[in-house]
Amino acid sequence: MALFDIQHLTFSYPEAEKLALDDINLCIDQGEFIVLCGASGCGKSTLLRHFKTVLTPHGDRDGQLIFNGTPLTEVDERTQSAQIGYVLQSPDNQIVTDKVWHELAFGLESLGYDNQTIRLRVAEMASYFGIQDWFMRNVTELSGGQKQLLNLASIMALQPSLLILDEPTSQLDPIAAADFLGTIKKLNRDLGTTIVLSEHRLEEVLPAADRAVVMDGGRIVACDTPRRVGSHLRAIGHDMFVAMPAPMQICAGVADDLEDWPITVREGRRWIDGYLKDQSIGIDTVAESPLPESAFPQKGKEPLISMKEVWFKYERHLPDVVRGLSFNIYEGEMFCMVGGNGTGKSTTLSLLSGIREPYRGKIKLKGTPLKKYDRVVLYQQILGVMPQNPQSLFVKKNVELDLYEMLNEKKLSIDEKDARVDEVIGLTHLEDLLARHPYDLSGGEQQRLALAKILLMKPEVLILDEPTKGLDNHYKLELGMILKKLQKTQGVTIIMVSHDVEFCARFADRCGLFFDGSLVTTGRPREFFAGNSFYTTSANRMSRHLFKNAVTAEDVIRLCQENAGEEPTWQRTEKIAL
């Protein structure tokens, strides 16, 4: 008997013209590990919210959901709370108490367990998840990775048979994300917990999955083992193939007739060694793309933005978050900062945008101290700031009104406003979402709306905090193209914090690594990522024993073909699926 059976599920949001879920059929067996993937807005989060009645969105629904042989609507809330665990995208949205130990016990207390059972399960979970060292700490002191681990441990204390995770690593750095996903695999392997995971970092989870389920337009378009799903998407030319692991994309770009597609870096290394075994490696480097002319540090030229010996702490008695930070950003470049959770990246963006002020050091914009700028001029004409939480920008009841709200203070005619709004709607693909409430959108859709609102202001400097969070690979590529177009046509300077090393490697002009409140190194993308072990791309880890600075899938494809004496057939990875 299946643990969870979805039969002909159809769902639409109120007043929506399109179905959010269209005839979904999915049978999940006990102990399975299923990865749910698809483009932003394809219906992944909507489907996962139907796994618990208290989370089911309001709208018109048809079809049947059966849990352990019983219709879900007939399963009482206490049983659902204990047996169906749910981990949200944002760690902060799920934590309800002030102490780590209390958070672990909260679910058990709510279900009425006795003290002895609570003590036993809390101690067991703290030991299993390695929480002992921060067991008595305040939850506000935890990093993003620790908060998400605490959420998971709190749910597992209830001993659920089904664990639902909706993009749980979207706000975690690569190392914390890998650790968290490793824990999920361990739960499935050691405890037999059934896992249904929605995730964009497929390279980490597909090797452990029993099945991959791909959604598009509210329908399931592929459901099979990860290798077969990748092969199927490649055969039908589906856009979601660009979300498949880099080893699979590289093989598709070089040798299109494979039967056994590599998924992991280890399998990819074996394949590339076999492909080039009879070839001498004559070409092992890729040339960096040129910097924008304005981004070159020229003698006597002022940087657009400069920080010199900047220090910042949130409270007088708390430790410094930013420590002696100094760096320059030049006009027209895209500068990306990577690093672990809690190292000071987002705080630095808040200092650059004037939201917070350092207690020591200088921040200059166009040679003028930032604090001397008029706030209206700064935020209406120069800076466009996209925060980590896009919901903080939403103030209206639907997407269209929210977009026009950004132009209320602009002295533009109605036709000019319409033209500007239509332009960003097309850029960010919001055409089908205009009547939706911003809070009803998926995480990726909210990111696109937030970006659209910022682009309406036509800023000179874009400050973006995790702009790719929740976005599928297909739209990430489009976002990168949008940002490069803004650089080229409007000379926009872009400063970005991101955990997405693949995106930074592909589109950044310069990258910097944050550690302990400061930038420890900066460099061009290939120079920066090629020497790293963890803060680098899968393509680089797969090929670094043969090629010196290949960091993207198309880099490896090009070098493989050139060393094999073949004419390059794919100029960009995103064209592989066409």
N, C-alpha and C positions, 0 to 999 in steps of 0.2 A: 504493500500500500504506500502511495506517495505521501510525503510529509506535507507538501503544499501543492495544490492543483488549481490552476487558473484556467477556466473554461469560457471561451468566447467573451472575454471582458471588453466592453466598449464604454468609453467615458468622454464627456465633453464638459468644459467649463461653462458657467452661465453666460449666455449671449455670444458664445464663441461660434464662429462659422465652421471651423474645422474640428474634427474629433482629436482629442489629445491621445486617446488610446483606441485603436481600431482592431477589434476581433483578436485579442491577445489570447493565445493558448500556450501554456507552459506548465509542465509537470516536473516538480522538484523532488528527488528521492532523498531519503535519509542519508546524511553524511556527505552529500554532494558539495562541491565548490564551484559556484557559477559566477562568472564575470559578466556583468551587463554593461554594454558600451554603445556609443552612438553619438551623433552630433548634438551640440547644445540645443535644447528644446525639442528633442525627438520623443520625449515622453518617459525617460528613465526615472526621474524623481517622482513623477506622477504615478508611475506603476509601483514603485517601492512604497509609496505612502498608502497604497491600497492593501498592503500586507498587515496593517493594523487599523482597526475601525476608528480609533480615536484620532488617527492622523489622516484619514481619508478626506480628500478635499471635497468641497461643496460643488455639486454639479449633477448632471444626468448620467446614471450608470446602468449598464445592463450586463448580464453574465453572472458567472458563479465563481466564488473563491472558496476552496475547501481546505481546511487545516486538520490534519490527522483524521480524515474521514468525516468531519463535521463542518457544515457551512460556517464560514467565519462569522457571520452575523449572529450565529447561535452560540459562539464561544464567549463566555463571560470575560469582562475586562481584567479580572484578577489573573485568569489563566493566560490571557494574551500578554499581560505585563510580565509574567514569569517566564513564559515559554517562547515569546517572540521578542528578541532584543533588537534595538534600533539605534545606530550611531549616526549622528547628523554631520553635515559638512563642517559647521563651525563649532569648535570645541567649547567656546564660551556660551553658546546657546543651550547647552545641555547640563551645565554645572549649576546646582541649586543651593549648595551649602558653602560655608566659608573655610572648612578644614578638609584636608585630604581624607583622614580617617572617617569623618562624618559622611563625606560623599560616598565612600565605599559602603557604608552601612545604611544609607538613606533608603535605597530601594527595598532592602530587607525589612527595615522598620516599617515602611509604608504598607508592606504586605502582611505585617503582623507576626513575623517570626520571633521566637523567644530569644532572650539575650545570649544564651549559650550557643545557639546555632549562628546568630549574628557574629559573635566573637570568632567562632571557628572559621566561618566562610570569609570574613574580612581578613583574618590572619593568613588564610590559605591564598587568597587572591593577591594580597600584598607581597607574599613570598614568590608566587608564580610569576608576577609581572615585574618584580624587582623594584617595588615601591617602598621598601623598608627605609631607605635612606631619607626619603622625604614624606614619610607617613604622617608626621605631626605638623607639617608646614601649612601655611595659608595657600589656598588655591590661586590667589592673585600673584604669588611668587613663582608660579610654575611657567615653564616655556610652553609653546603651542603643542609640541610633541608630547610633553608630560601630561598636559590637560587631556589630549585625545586618548592617551594610554589610560588615564584615570577614568574617563568615560567608559572605555571598553571594559576595564576591570570591574567597575560598578555594575555593569550589565551582566558580566559573566558570573558575578557573585550570586545572581538569581538562577544560574544553571539553565539557560535557555536551550531549547533544541534547535532553534532557528535564529541566526544572527544576520540582520540586514544592515548594510553599511552604504551610505550615500556619499560617495566621493570623500572619504574620511581623511585623505592626505592632501586635500586641495590647498591647505594653508601651512603645510609642513615643508621644511627644507629637505633636500634629497636624502641626507643621511637619516634624519628622523623619520621620513616617509618609508625608507627601506626597512628600518627597524620595526616600524608599526606594521607594515605589510608582512614582515617576517613573523611577527607575533600572530597575525591572522592565520597564516599558513600553519603555524604550530598548533593553534586551537583546533583547526580542522583535522590535522594529522594525529594529535595526541588525545583529543577529547571526542573526536567524531562529530563536532558541531557542524551543522549544515550552514554554509555560508552563501549569501547572495550579495555580491559586491559590485557597486557602480563605481567605475574608476576610469580616469583618463591616462594614468601611468601604466599602460598595459605591459610594458617590458618587465615590470616587477611581478605582475600577478598572473599573466597568461601561462607561464610554465607550470604553475601550481594548480591551474583550473582544470576541472573535468570537462566543462563546457563553456564556450563563449556564446553569448546571446547578443546579437547586433540589432539595434532598433533604428528605424528611420521613418519619420512622419507618423509616429504613433503605432507602427506595425513592426513585427519581428521579421527581419529580412534574412537572417542567418542564425542557425542554432546547431552547433556541432562542436567537435574538439577544436581547440585553438588553431592547429595546423590546417585542418580542413576549412575552417571559417576563413582564414587568411587566403588560402588558395581559391576559395569560392569568390571572395570579394575581388581578388585580382582578376579572376576570369570574367566577371560581369562588369569590371571597370567601375566599381563603386568607390565613392569619395572616401569612405571609412578605411580604405586600405592604407591611407597615409597615417592612420593611428596605430597600425600594426608595429611590432618591434622592429628596430633598425636592422637587425640581421636579416629579417624577412624582406624588408624593403630593398636592401642592398642586393640580395640575391635576385629579386625580381628585376632589378635594373641591369643586372649583368648576365644572368643565366635564367631565361624565362621558362625552361623546360624541366624544372626540378619536381620531383615527386615528394621528397621529404624536406619540407621547408624548415630552416633553422629558426629557433625562437630566442634562445639565450645567447649571451656573448660567447660562452664556451663553444656552443654548436656553430656559431658564426665564425669563430676562429678556425675550427676544423675545416669548415667549408672553404674559407678564403685561402688556407694553406693548400688545400687540394686543388683549387682553381688555378693558383699561381705556382704550383710545384715544379713545373718545367720552365718557368720564366725567371730570368734574372731581373731584380728590381732596379731598373735604371732611373725611374722617376719616383721619388718618395716624398715630395713636398708639394703643397698647394700654395699659390701666391695669395697673399691677403688682398681683399678688395680695397681700393684706395679710399682714404679718408676724405670727407668733404673739405674743400679748400679752406673754408673758414675755420675748420677745426684744428688746423696746424698751429702749434704754439710758435708764433713768429716774434722775432726780437722787437721789443717795444710795444707789442700788442697786448692789450688787456684781455684777460679771460672774461667770458660772459658772466660766470659765477665763480667766486672763490671763497673757500673756507680756510681760515688760518688759526691753528691752535684752539679749536673750538672744544669746550667742555660743557656737559649738561647733565643734570640729575633732576629727578622728579620731585624729590623732597630733600630738605637739608640733611636729614639723618640717613638717607638712603645712599647707596654707592652710585658712582658716576655711570651713566649709560653710554655717553659719548665721551671719549678720552683723547684729548689732544689731536683732534681730526683736522687734517690739512689736505686739500686737493683743489684742482682747478677744472672747470668745465668750459669748453670753447663753443662758440656759436655754431649751430648747425649739426652738432654731433649727437649720437645716441650713446649715452653712458649707462651701463647696466651694473647694478650692485647685487652680488650674490653673497650668501653666508648663512649660518645657522640661525634658527629661531632665537630671539632674545639677544642678538649681538649688537643691536643699535641701528639697523638699517631704516626701519620705518620712523624711528625717532629723528634720524638725520633728515629724512624727507620733510618732517614737520618743522625742522629748523630752517631748511632751505625755503620752505613756503611761507615762513613768517608766522606760523601758527604758534610756535614756541620760540623762546629766546634763550641763547646760551648765557651762562653766568660768567663765562670767560671766553675770549677769542673774538674774531671778526668774521662776519659774513657780508660779502659785497655782491651786488648785482649791477652789472654795467659800470663798475668802478665806484658805485655809491653804496654806502652802508644800507643794508636791507631795511633796517628799522626806520630809516628816514623817508621811505616811500609812503605816499598816501595810500591808504588801504583800498580805496575805490579804484585808483589807477592800477595798483598792483594786481588785484583779482579780476578786474573787468577788462584789462588791456594786455597785461604781460604774462601772468601765470595762469595755467589751467591745472588744477590739482584734483586728481582722482584718488580718493582714499581707499584703504584696504577693504572697508565695508561699504559696498556701493549703496546699500539701503539708506545711508545717511544723506544721500542726495535726493531722495524721492519725497516729494511733498504733495503730489496731486493724485487724483483717483484713477487716472489711466495714463498710459504711456504718452499719448499724443499731447495731453495737457501738460505733462511733466516736461516735455521737450520745449513747448512754447513758453513755459514759465521762465526758462533761462534767458529769454530775450526781452523780458518785461522792462528792464532798465536800459535797453538799447534803443537808440533813436533811429529806428528803421521803419519803413513803410510796411503795410500788410503784405504786399507782394514780395518785398525783400525778406521778410520773416518766413513766408511760405517757401521761398526758394532755398533759404538756408536750411530750414527744417527738412525739406524734401531731399536735399543733398546728403545730410548725415543719416537720414533714414535708409537711403540706398547704400551708403557706405557700410553701415552696421547691420543691415538686413533686419530691420524692425518692421517691415511692411505688414506682416501678419499679426503683430502684437499691439497695434496702436490702441485697441479698445480694451486691452487687458490691464488689470491693476498691477502696478510694479511689484507688489509683494507676492503676486501669484506667479511670477516668472521663475524659471529655473535659475540656478546660480550663474550659469554662463550667459543667459539672456539678460540678467541684471547687470552683469559686467558690460555687455554691449550697450545697454541703455545708459549706464553711467558714463561710458566713453563718449557716446553720442552727445550727451549734455555738455561735456567738457569741450568737445570739438565745435559746438555751436558758438562758443565765445571767441574762436579763432585766436588762441593765445600764441605768444611768441615762444614760451617755454612750457612744455608739458611735463608735469611731475606725476608719475604713475606708480602706485603701490600695488603690486601683484596684479597687473592688468590681464594676465592669461589665466588667472584662477577660475576654474570651472569651465574653461573653454575647451572644445574638442580640437584635435590637431588640424582639422581642415580650416576652421575659422582662425586658429592661431596663425596659420600661414597668411590668411587674408589680412589679419590685424598687422602682421609684420609688414606686408606690402603697403597697407594704409599709412603706417608710421614712416616708412621709407619715402613714400610719395610726398608726405607732408614735409619731410626734410628737404627733398629735392625741389619741390615747386614753391614752398613757402618759407624755406629756411628755418623751420621749427627746430628748436633744441629739445631733446628728449632725455629726461633723467628717470630711470626706472629701477625699482627694486623687484626682484623676481627669484623664485625658487626653480624656475623652468630653465635649466641650463641649455637644453636643446634650442629654445627660442633665442636665448642670449647669444649662443655660439653662431647662430644663423644670421641674426639681424643687427647685433650691436656693432658700434665702431670701436668702443673700448669697454673693458669689463674690469671690475674691482672686487676683491674679496674682503668682506668685513669679518673681523674677529676681535672680540673683547673691546668693542666700542670704537674701533678705528679701521681704516683701510690699510691692510698689510701689504697689498700689491695691486698694481693695475697693469693692463697690457692690452694689445690687440687680441681679438677672440681666439685665433688659432694658437698664438703664442701663449695666451693665458690658460686655455683649457688643455692643451696637448700635454702639459707636464703634470696634470692633476690625476689622482687616483679615484677620488669620489666626486669632486665637483668637476665632472667632465661628462661627455656624452657616451652613450652605448656604442656609437659608431667609432669613437676614438679608442675605447677599451677593446673593441673587437679587432682593430687594425693597427694599433700602435707598435706591435712587434715588427711590422713591415713598413709602415708609413710614419713619417715624423710628425706631421701636423694636421692630419685629416681629422676633422671634428664633426662633420655632418655626413649624413648618408650619401649625399651627392658627391662630396669630396672622395669618399671611398669608391663609389661607383666609377667616377672619372679616372682615378688612379689605377683601379683594377683593369679597366678597358685600355688605358694607355699602355700599361705594362704588358698586357696580353696582345698588343698590336691591333686592337679593334678601334673602329671609329666610335667615339662617344655617341650613344643613341639617346641618352636622357640628360637633359641639361639641368633639370631640377627634380627633386624627389616628388614634389607634389604633382608632377605630370605622369608619374608611373601608373596611376590608377586610371588614366584617361584612355 
